[in-house]
């Protein structure tokens, strides 16, 4: 009987120790899952409060930060390719890149600023650089203009594309004259330097003085037309431009996005606060 009594005492003590260990180990987990249980109301309240405060702050920020809209106008170009390889891929790439650089050509930019100034919108070159991005898409050049007013953004982008289109077409006529003058210069030079030239019949119809006179005339044409051609080639064709549509949705600082972001940040802050309170409670308990 005494042995049985002692055995029962030992078993009861072991059972009590095991229960105490289980309670201690599970207390941390119980408190953590308390956030998602019906027993813990305070952590839920902290989370809800932080989310609401964050969303309100996001809404207030959206009042002071005006949304920014982006309008896109398009310049379409194409190039005549020859099977004999006179136009290489490198030349093609350079010509399309040249179109993007000509967006900020002084003639184009000054015309744009004059048109906008007549409508009460005073712009500087620095303003245009800040609010504009130029993007190349294969054979196309995109002019992307940002502004707080979607109609102003679309108007500037459309005017810019139209001015550039007209300036490129004007430069193309000079590129044609330049190409013809360079070809004539090569022919006349071959008349003097190459006795077996393919243009021998033409060369024989001219005297030496006439050839020199024509060379001087052609050279003057080349010097005059080179800057006016803006570096364009005869094979390049600027086919059309597409005006920008008025953007319906802002690119940055949309009110709904700011409110949602504020609520998300509030959620994170609420979780951190609950974690800090939990660690503080554990410290006091110890």
Beta strands, then each sheet from edge to edge (+ up, - down):
strand 1: 69-79
strand 2: 132-137
strand 3: 140-147
strand 4: 236-242
sheet 1: 2+ 3- 1+ 4-
end
